[in-house]
Amino acid sequence: MVMPNRLVKSAWIAAEVTRDSAEKVLVVEAYIAVSPLESGYDPVRYGHLVEDVRRILAENPDIDRASILSVHRESRCAALFRRAVPDCEGKPELVA
């Protein structure tokens, strides 16, 4: 599927189902940063990963789209999805 030298942790097919439609989504979990907002983002390495994903989509027309996620836990990008939490101990809830 995805080339092992691209720092991919895992990949799977997910189904996104709504009342009106259903889509097959290739979900790729990568060890590399996938956004310029993440520290260590390398556009060349990300570009190689995107090429692999596009190749997979071209070879599998039954897959409707792809989603590339970073497994980086210290990503500033995650702050975009953080709910406001009152001052208290514990981690803030992340929502997508």
C-alpha positions as CSV (number, residue, x, y, z in Angstrom):
1,M,0.0,0.0,0.0
2,V,1.9,3.1,1.2
3,M,5.7,2.8,0.8
4,P,7.3,1.8,4.2
5,N,10.1,4.5,3.8
6,R,7.5,7.3,4.1
7,L,7.2,7.0,7.9
8,V,3.6,5.7,7.8
9,K,2.4,4.2,11.1
10,S,-0.7,2.6,9.7
11,A,-3.4,2.9,7.1
12,W,-7.0,1.6,6.9
13,I,-10.3,2.1,5.1
14,A,-13.0,3.9,7.1
15,A,-16.6,4.4,6.1
16,E,-18.2,7.8,6.4
17,V,-22.0,7.4,6.3
18,T,-24.6,10.1,6.4
19,R,-28.3,9.9,5.8
20,D,-27.8,10.6,2.1
21,S,-24.5,9.1,1.2
22,A,-21.6,6.8,2.1
23,E,-17.9,7.1,1.3
24,K,-14.9,4.9,1.6
25,V,-12.0,6.9,3.1
26,L,-8.4,5.8,3.1
27,V,-7.0,7.0,6.5
28,V,-3.2,7.2,6.7
29,E,-1.6,7.8,10.0
30,A,1.9,9.2,9.5
31,Y,4.9,9.7,11.8
32,I,5.8,12.9,10.0
33,A,4.2,16.3,10.4
34,V,1.5,16.9,7.9
35,S,0.9,20.7,8.4
36,P,3.1,23.7,8.3
37,L,1.7,24.5,11.8
38,E,3.4,21.4,13.2
39,S,7.0,21.6,14.3
40,G,9.3,19.6,12.1
41,Y,7.1,19.9,9.0
42,D,9.0,19.0,5.9
43,P,7.1,19.8,2.7
44,V,9.3,17.5,0.6
45,R,8.7,14.4,2.8
46,Y,5.0,15.3,3.0
47,G,4.9,15.7,-0.7
48,H,6.3,12.2,-1.1
49,L,3.6,10.8,1.2
50,V,0.9,12.7,-0.8
51,E,2.2,11.2,-4.1
52,D,1.9,7.7,-2.5
53,V,-1.6,8.3,-1.4
54,R,-2.6,9.7,-4.8
55,R,-1.1,6.6,-6.5
56,I,-3.2,4.4,-4.2
57,L,-6.4,6.3,-4.9
58,A,-5.7,6.1,-8.7
59,E,-5.1,2.3,-8.4
60,N,-8.3,1.9,-6.3
61,P,-11.2,3.9,-7.8
62,D,-13.6,2.4,-5.3
63,I,-11.9,4.5,-2.5
64,D,-13.6,7.9,-2.6
65,R,-11.0,10.1,-0.8
66,A,-8.1,10.0,1.6
67,S,-7.3,11.6,5.0
68,I,-3.7,12.0,6.2
69,L,-3.3,12.3,9.9
70,S,-0.2,13.0,12.0
71,V,0.5,11.0,15.1
72,H,2.5,13.9,16.6
73,R,1.1,14.4,20.1
74,E,2.9,17.7,20.7
75,S,1.5,19.3,17.6
76,R,0.5,23.0,17.7
77,C,-1.9,22.0,15.0
78,A,-4.0,20.1,17.6
79,A,-4.8,23.4,19.3
80,L,-7.0,24.2,16.4
81,F,-9.4,21.5,17.6
82,R,-9.1,22.1,21.4
83,R,-12.2,23.0,23.3
84,A,-12.0,25.7,25.8
85,V,-11.6,24.1,29.2
86,P,-11.8,25.9,32.6
87,D,-8.6,26.1,34.7
88,C,-8.4,22.6,36.1
89,E,-6.0,19.7,36.3
90,G,-6.1,17.2,33.4
91,K,-5.8,17.5,29.7
92,P,-8.2,19.5,27.5
93,E,-10.5,17.5,25.4
94,L,-9.6,17.4,21.7
95,V,-12.4,17.4,19.2
96,A,-12.2,17.0,15.5
